[in-house]
Amino acid sequence: MFKVNILKLMYNHSPMNFYTFDKDTTIIKSINNTSLGYSFDKIFDNNDIASVWREIKLCKKWSTILIFLFLITLLYGVIFPNFSRFVNYEWYVNAIIILFIFGIVCQIITKLCTLIFEKRLKKIFGGFKKTIFIPPAKIDKDYYSRFKTELIKALVIILVIVACFSIGSPLKKAQNLIESGKYNEVISLTTIGSKVFPIAQEWYSLRGYARFQTGDYEGAINDYDKAYKLGADGLNIMNFDNKIFIKYYLNEYDSALEDFNTEIKNAGSEDEKDQFLWDKAQFLYYIKHYDEALSLYTELIGKAEEDRIYLLKDRLYLERAQVFNALGQNELAQDDIANSGVSPDEISEHPIPQPTLMLNNF
């Protein structure tokens, strides 16, 4: 019956299985190419083998450190400071670019470490010939035991990571703290998160909510503005609307209208532009700029007649009716109510949405 020892199979390809003897020669495995070996015309004793293992660990350690430092530099020196360029591409384009750069640099680092390893071997043990490394049939019990120890360490780390994620993400913890009213703790947690991963909009969105609750309105506006600029999904508009709400709350109407005008001007599509126009019309109603609100609603109803999917014509008629009522033009309001399909007695149940601070569930 054919049996496979998974541990021994893994050991054969691990760094611990690094030497073999062939007649009067010793073959040492390359640290980065498992099929490459260095043949020496002598038999290494236990001290020599231990010395080779120290060299392997040293080179592996430095290659890992250099790759880690490069990854940190790539993230914090290139990607995070220039996030606005990356968000313009599809995720798979960014992934290909980043993986390509990372792969090339890793190859350079490992090649450099391999050359250093070869030079150190030559300096300590003399000249060698490059050959094919064939794993030995006999397993070194000492290094096999070390391999199992390292494998257990790796499994423990994986289990710890899984356990941490099963307990709950930092974002969920921050949201739970908000629900408990512990806003200062939320600010501390999200500030750390924004330092570790500064292009995640959720940190700023949650911190903006907490800062508003503590009375740090300027800080909350800045956080929501940053979250909005980082956003690329449904949270985008929520963060913008939250920023507008704070300015509404502070009676900073002109500043809020400037924000609307900027987004309308720079909208990426007609649907996005219509959404900002609609939000602006609702905002104008609540700051009692009724004539401007009426103009926008009329423009949007005209667009809705062109079968714009996003623009709900019945809802627009209903909201414009409320603007007409505010202007004292009751007959025109009644006409819009009739077009909306809502009973005049039910219009109070469908008010124009007021600026509100929203909290998304993560």
N, C-alpha and C positions, 0 to 999 in steps of 0.2 A: 504493500500500500504506500502510495506517494504522500509524504508529509512535508510541510514547509514550516520552518521555524522563523516566524516573522521577525523576532528580535535579532536573530543571527543574520537574517537577510538585510535588515536595516544597518546592523553593525558593519557589514561588509562595505557599505557605502558611506560610513561615518568617518570623521577625521581621526577617530581613535584607532582605526585599522590602517595604519600608515606605513607598515614595513613588512617585508618578507625576505626570506633567504633563498638563494638559488646556487647550490654548490658552494663555491668560495666567494660569492658576491652577496652584497646586501642591497636591496632595492627599496628606496624611500618614495612614498607617494607624494605627488605634487599637492600643494595645499588647495588649489582651485580647479585642478583638472584631474578627476579621479582615474582617468585612463593613462595619465602620464606618470612615469617613474624615473628616478635618478639611480643609476646603477654604480655602486662603489666596489672596487676589487678587494674587498676584505669583509670579514664578518664582524658586525658591530656587537660589542658586549652590552650588558644591561645599562651601564653608565652612558654608553653612546646613545642607546635607544632613548633613555630618559632625557638626554641632552637634545635629541631631535624633537622630542615631544614638547620640550620647553620652547624651542624655536617655532614650532607649529602654533602653539598657543599665543606666542608673542605676535606673530604675523596675523593670525586670525583676529586677535584683539584690535590691532591697529587698523586692519581693513574695515572692521565693524565700526570703529570709532570714526574713521574718515567718511564712511558712507553715511553714518548718522549725522555727522556735522554738515555734510553736503545736503542731506535732506532738509535739515533745519534751515540752512542758507537758502535753499530753493523755495521753501515755504514762506519764510519771513523776510527774505531779501528780494524775492522776485514775484511770487504769486500773490501774497497778501497785499503788498503795496500797490500792485497793478491789477487788483481784482476787477476793475471796471473794464479792462481789456478782455479778460477771460470770460466775463458773463455775456459778452456779445457772441460767443461761439456756442455750438451745441456741446453737451457734456462729453460726448464721445470724442469730439475734436480736441477738447482740452485734455482728456485722458491720454489720447495718442501722443500729443505734444509732450506732456509731462513725463509719460513713461519712456518715450524715446530719449529725452534729455537725461533722465535718471539712469536708463539702461546704458547709455554711452559712457557716462561718468563712472558708473559702477564697474564697467569693463576696464576703464583706464586705471581705476584704483586697484582692482584685483590683479591686473597685469603688473602694475608697479610693485605690489606686495609680493607677487610671485618672483619677480626678478630679484628683489631684496632677499627673499628666502633662499633662492638658488645661490646667491653670492655668499650668504652666511654659511650654507652647507659646504660650499667649496673652501671657504676660509677655515672652517673647523675640521672637516674630514678629508680635504683634498679634492682632486679632480673626479668627475663622474661622467657617465655617458647617459644620455636620455634614452629611455626605452618604454615599453608598455608595462604598466603596473597590473599584475594579476593578483587579486586578493588571495592570501594564503589559505590553505585548507585547514591549517591548525590555528585555533583562536587563542590569542593571548588572554589568559584569564584575568590578569590585572586590568588591562585596558578595556576588556569586555565589561568588567564590573564598573569601571568609570563611565562607560557608555550608558549603562542602565541607570546609574545615578543621575547623569545629566538629563536623560530622558524623563525620569521622574520629576526633576526640577521643572522641566518644560511643561509637563502635564499639570503640575501644581499651579504654575503661572497662568495657564490657560483656564483652569478651573476657577482661579481667583477672579480673572477678568470676566468670565461668564457669570460668576456669582454677583459681581459688582453691577453688571448690566441687568441681572434679574431683580436686584433690589430696586433699581429705578435710575433713570437717567438724570443728570444734573438739571436739565430743563424741567423735567417733571417735578423734581425736588423744589425748584424755584417757584413753580406754579403752586405747589402745596403750601409753600411759605406765604405766598400772596393770599391764598385762601384763609390762612391763619392770621393774616394781618401783620406778619413779621417783615415789614418792608425794608428795613435797614439790612436785615440778613439777606434778603433778595438782592439788594444792591451790591453787597459784598460778594456773593456767589456769582452773579452775572458779570461783575467786573473781572473776576478771575477767569471766567469762561471766555470773555471777549479778548483777554490777553493771550489765552492758549489758542483759540481759534477765531481770529478777528473778522473772518468773512461770513460768519454765521449770523444772520439777521435776528434770530430768535433771542440772543443775548441782549441786544439793544431794545428789542420790543418789550421784553419782560422788565428790563431795568427802567425803561421809559414809564411803564405803568407804575412801578414802585416809586420812582422819583416824583411822579405827579401826586401820589398819595402822601408823600412826605413834604410837599410844598415846594419842591425843587422844579419849578415849571420850566425854566430855561434849560435845565439839564434834560428834562423829559422831552422837550421839543427837539433838542439836538439828537437824542437817542432815537426818536421816531423818524427823524429825517435821515439818519444814517441807516436805520433798518429799512426804510423805504428805498433808499438808493441801492442797497444790497439785494433787495428782494427781486425775485424773478417768477413769483407764483401768486396765488390768491392772497397771501399775506401782504402783498405789495400795497394794494389799495387800503387795506385796514390800517397799516402804519401811517399812510398819508392822511387818512381820515382822522386818526387819533391826533396827529399833529395839528390838523385844522380845528379839532374840538378844543384843544388847549388854548389856541389863539382866540377861539370864540369865547371860551371861559374867561380869558383875560381881557376881552373886548379889543383885541388887536385885529380888527376887521380888515384894515387896509393891507396888513402883512399877509393875512390869510388869502385875500383876493389876489395878491401878487403871486402867491404860490399856485393858486388855481390857473392864473393866466400863463405862468411858466410851463405847467404840465400840459395845458391845452395846446400851447405852441409847439411843444416838443413831443407830443403824443406819437407813438410808433405806428398807430393804425387809426382808422376812422372809428372803429368800435371803442378803442381806448379814449379817443377824443370825446366821443359822445358821452361816455361814462363820466368824464371830468366835467363836461358841460352840465350834465344832469345834477351832479353833486353841487356844482356851483349855483345852479338855479335854486336848489333847496336851501343852500347857505344864505343866498340873497333874500329869500323869503323870511328867514328867521332874524336877519338883521334889518328887516323892514325896508329893503331896497326893492319895493314891489314892481316898479316899472322895469327895472333891469331883469328881474326874475321872470316877468311876463314875456319879455322879449326872447329870453332863452327858451322858455317852455314852448313858445310859438315856433321857434326854429326847430326844436327837437320833435314836435308833433309833425312838422313838415317832413322831417327826415323819416319819421315812423311810417308816414304814408308811402315811402319808397321801399317798404318791407325790410327795414333794418331789424334783424332778428333780436338784437339786444334791447332795442327801444320798445317798451310795452305801451302801445298807444292808449289803451284804456286807462292805464295808471297815469300817464302824462295828462290826459284830459282831466282826471280827477284832481291832480295836484294843481293844474292851471285854474280849475274852478275855485280852489281855495285862495289863489292869488287874486282872482277877480273879486271874490267876496271881500278880501282885505282892501281892495281899491274901491269898494262900494258899487261895483258893476254887477249887480245881482242877476240881471237877465242873462248876461253872457256866462255867468257862473252856472246858471240853470241849464243853459245849452250844453256846456261841457260835462255837467253831471249826467245829462241825458246820453251824451256820446260815450260816457264811461261805463254805462250800464249799471251804475250803483244807485240805489234808491236815495233820494234826498235825506231821508231819515237816517241813513246809514253812513253818511259822509263823515260824521264825527268819529266813526270807528276806523277811518283810514286817513289819519293825519299825515302831512308831509314829514318824513323822518327828520328828527332834530339831531344836530351834532351830538354824538355820544362817544364816550371812551370805551373801547372794546378790548377784550382780553381773549386771545385765541387759545384753544386747548392744544397742547403739544403732546 
